[in-house]
């Protein structure tokens, strides 16, 4: 048995209702699939998934969970799954599972199950589960169908949208991955009732990012007073809003060829550097918390950079303070030089040049802005107190 997860078969009786679904995708169809991600709706009864299963009748179905989602979320999904569904539970949860070892463990289990190209893998979990499972599925047998069921606010508004898969490598975030779209995504907001306030704030960071990138009136952050106590149903509009923003951007630049999709990296260059440092130091830091801090840094650099003349000193201080209050940083960042070394390894850089996304005013992102260590240091020095 592989040490990274447990394999579980809840239904031992094979059914004759599962048969091969024949389909052929040529290169142009694959590109079209990447450019047009599946339409996503709030799906409380998993109707879209059940319809897909009825139409395609996959040869096998496997659900990937972790200890938390198996306990809290699988009971809501289980009644909607076909007989013969198999289950793989990862032994851990969190960022540590996005590794080549865990991907290898999934491949090994797919092989042991006799998974073929006409099977379906369902990822039930947060962004780490969806990223890892999508990566393993997109590379096994050169690609098998996978369906994403995000269970956290972060994965609902961001991680499960956009057709990117990934694992971490040598301490660097999402260093290895593929462009591969799921055949479907089911948003089930009842899962949000299983999250604590910190997890909700963690997901709110990416929603705020989408607002800052697209709204000219984004100087007031949304829902400041309701984030920690709103019922899950109240977040449906915000989730669909974020999905719409990201899907629109992805549709224009699915494979990151014209630069449009780079706008989604706002706050992520320094945020990923901080997150990678935290992983190496075993610090308790979540992705959204790192991105929120990274956005504060990017906002201050926008004010100070000559390439953003419409952003004046102090323009974003109110937004920055709100970010710090809504999504507080649970650890003390290291010095600028330490983070800069990790920023230099960001996958969107060009040679030795560190490239970031800044805002030339709210709703006006600028991509591929070259910054120096001195710019980063000055931004850190001028970050407003919460």
N, C-alpha and C positions, 0 to 999 in steps of 0.2 A: 504493500500500500504506500502510495506517495505521501511524504510527510507534510505536504502543504495543504491538503484538503482531504475531506472524507467523501467517498462516493456512496450515494444512497439510491436504492431502487425501491420506490414505494409501491409501484404496480408491477407485479411479477408476471402477470398473464399477458402474453402478446395478443394483439387483436388483429383481425384481418382487415379492419377499416383503414389501416395506414398503408398506403401504397406509394410507389414512386411517382413523383411529379416530374414530367419531362419538360425541360426548358433549355433553350440555347441562347446565350448572350454573345453577340459579337462585340468587337471593340467599341464600335460606335454606340451600341446600346448601353454598354457599361459606362461610357462617358455621360450619356444622357441620364442614367440612373444617379450618377454622382452629382450632376448639375441640378437634378430635381429630387430633393429629399422627399420622403413620404409625407403626405398631408397628416397633420397631427391635431388631434382633438382631445379634450378632456373626455375620458372613456371610463366611467365608473363601473360599468359591467363588462369591460374587456370585450365589447362587441366586435371591434375591429379585428382583434386577435382571433376570436372565434370564427369570424367570417373568413379570415385568411386560412386558418387551419382547415375549414370545410372545403374551401376552394382548391387548395394546393395539396392536401392530404400528404404531408411529409412522411418519409419512411421512418423517421424517429424524431422525438422531441426531448430535449434535455433543458432543464432549468438550472442556472448557476446562481447560487445564493452565498451569503456569508452567515455567521452565527446570528447576527442581529436581524437580518431580513428573513431568515428561515423562521425565526421565532415570531416576529412582529408583522411580517407582510405576506409570507407564503400562505397562511390560512385564508387570506382574502382572495388570492389568485387560484388556489388549488381546485375549487369547484368548477373552474372554467377550463381546466386542462383536459386533454383527451386521455383515455385509458392507455396505459403503457408508457406514460411520461416518466422519464428518469430524472434524478436530481443529483447535482454535485454541490456540496457545501464546502466552500473554502474555509480553512481552519482559522483564518484571521480576517480582520477587516481594517480598512484604512489604507493610507498611501503605500505601506510596505508591500501590499499584494501586487502592485503594478511592477512586476519584475519578470525577467526572462524565466526564472525558476517556476513561477506560478503559471506563466504561459505554457511552459513545457509540461507542467502537470495537467493542464487542460487538454493539450494535444494528446498526451498519453491516455487520458481517459476517453477522449473521442475515439482513439484508435481501439481501445479495449471494448468499447461499446459497439464497434462496427459501424460508426457514423459514416455515411456516404454523402455525396454532394447534394442529395435531395432531403437531408435532414434539416431540422430547425433548432437553433440554440437560443434560449430566452435568458437575457440577463436581468435579474431582479435585484436591484440595489442602487447605491449611490454612484457618483461619478467614477470611483475607482473600479467598481464591479463592471460598469458599462464600458469603460475604456479598455480594461483587460479582456473581458469576454469578447468584445467586438474585435480586438486585435487578434486574439486566438482564432476566432471564427473566420476572419478575413484572410488568414494565412494558411489555415488547415485545408488541404486538398485544393489550394489556390483560391479558396473562398467558398464558404457555405453560408446559407441564409441565417441571419440572426435578427432577433426582435428585442427591443430595449423597453424595459419597464422601470423608469427611474423612481426611486423611493424617497429622495431628498429634494428640497427646494433647489439646491444647487444643480443637481442633475436634471431636474425638470426644465429649468430656464436656460441651461447652457450645455452641460456635458453630453447629453443625449442628442443634441441637435447639431447638425453640420457635417456628418459623415467623416469625422476624424476618429482614429483609434490610436492607442498609444500605451507604452510602458516606459518606465524610467530606466536609466542606464548610467552607471558610474556616478550616481548621485545627482544626475541632471534630469529635470522634469521632461517627460514625454519625448525622450531623445530618439526612441525607435517607434515607428508607427506606420499606418497606412491611411490612404483615403478610401473609405468603404462605407456606403450607406446601409443602414438597416432596412429590412423590408417593412418595418413598421415600428412605431413608438406609441405606447399607451401611457397617458397621463392619468393617474388615479390619485386625486388630491387627498383622499382619506388617509393615505400613507403619511401625510404631513402631521397628523394628530399623534404620531408616534415620536415626533422630534421635540427636543428641548429648545429653549430660546436661543442657545448658542448655535445650534444647527440651522435654525431658521435665519439668523443673522448671517451665517456663513453663506447661505444661498442668496441672500438679498444683495450681496456684493456684486454678483454678475448682473442682476437686474438693474442696479444703479449704473453699472458700466454701460449697459445698452441705452439707458436714458441719457446719460452724459454724451454719448456718441451721436445721438440722433435728435435731441430736443434742444431747440434754441432757448427754451424757457426752463432749463434744468438747474437753475441756481437754487431751487428748493428741492431737497430730496424727498421722495415719496414715502408716505405712510410712516413718518417718524414715530408717531405715538401709538401705532397699532401693530407694529411688527411682532412684539413679544406675546400679544394676547389675542390676536385675531384668529377666528376659526378658519380651518383649512379652506372651506368653500369661498371665503372672502379673497383668497389669493388666486382664484381661477383667472380673473381678468388680467392680473399682473403677469401670470405665467404665460398666458396666450399672447400678451403684448410682447414679452421678451422673445418668445418663440417666433413671432412674426418679424421682429426686428432682425434676429439672427438669420432666419431663413431667407429673408430678403437679401441680406448681405452675401450669404453663401451662394444663393442662386446666381448672383452676378459674378462670382469668382470661386467656384467650387474647389479648384485645384491650386488656388493661390498663384495664378498666372498674371493677373493684371493689377494686383496690389490692393483691390478693394477689401478683400478679406483680412488684410493686415490690420485694419482698424480695430478688429476684435482683440488685438494684442495690447490694447490700452491698459496700462497698469500692470502688465504681465512680465515685462522685462525685469524690473527690479523686484516685483512680487514673486516671480519664479526663483529669482536668486535667493531671496529671503527664505522661501519655502524649501529650496534645496539645502541651504545651510541648516535649517531647522531639522530636516530629516537626518542629516549627518550628525547633528548634535543631540538627537533624540528629544528635541523640544516639541511640546504639544502645540502645534500650529496647524490650523486648517487652511485649505486652499483659499476660501473666500476671505479669510482674515488677512492672508498675505496679499491678495489682490487689492483689497481695500487700502492697505498701507501703500501698495504700489501705485494706486490711483492718486493718493495724496501726494506722493513724490512726483508723479507725472503732471499733476495740476500745478504744483509749484514750479517745476521746470518749464511748463508752458508760460507761466507769468514772466519768467526770467529770460527766456530764449528769444533772440532777435527774430527768429523765423516765425514767431507767433505775435505779430504786432497788435492784434486785437485783444490779447490777454494781458491786462495790465497788472502790476504788482498789487496783490491783495484781492484781486477779483474773485478768486476761488477759495478764499480763506473760510468763508461760511460753509461752503460745501465740504471742505476738508475737515472742519471741526465736527460737522454732522456725521461724516464717515467715521471719524475716530470715536464718536459717541455711540453710533449705531452698531459698529463692528470693531470693538476694541481689540488691540493687539495684545495677546496673552504673554508675550515674551519681549525682552529687550533686544533690538537688532544689534548685530555686530558693527564694527566700524565700516566706513564707506569703502575702504580699500579691499576688505574681505569680501564684501558683496560685489564690488566691481569686477573682481576676478571671475566670479560666477556669471555676471552679466555679459562678460566678454565671450562666454560660451553659448549665448542665446542663439537658437537656430535661425533667427531672422536677421542676424548680423550680416555684414558684407566685409569679408576679410577681418582686419583688426578694428574696423569701425563698429561701434555700438550704435544700433539703430533703435529708436523708440517711436511710439505714437504719442503725440501731444495734441492739445486742443487750442486752436486759434479762435477762442471763444466757445461757449457751450454749443454743442451740436455741430462743430466744425473740426473734425479730426484731421491731423496731418500725419501721414505715414513717412517712414524712412528718414526721420530727423536724426542727424548725427549729433551725439552728445559726447562730452569728454568727462573724465573723472572729476574735474573741477566743477562742472555743471551739476553733477550728482551730489558732490559734497556741499555745494552752496544750497541746493534744494533741501537737503537734510537739515542744514543749519537753520533754514527759514521756515521749516514746517510749523504751522501754528499749533499752539497747545489746544487740547480738546476742551 
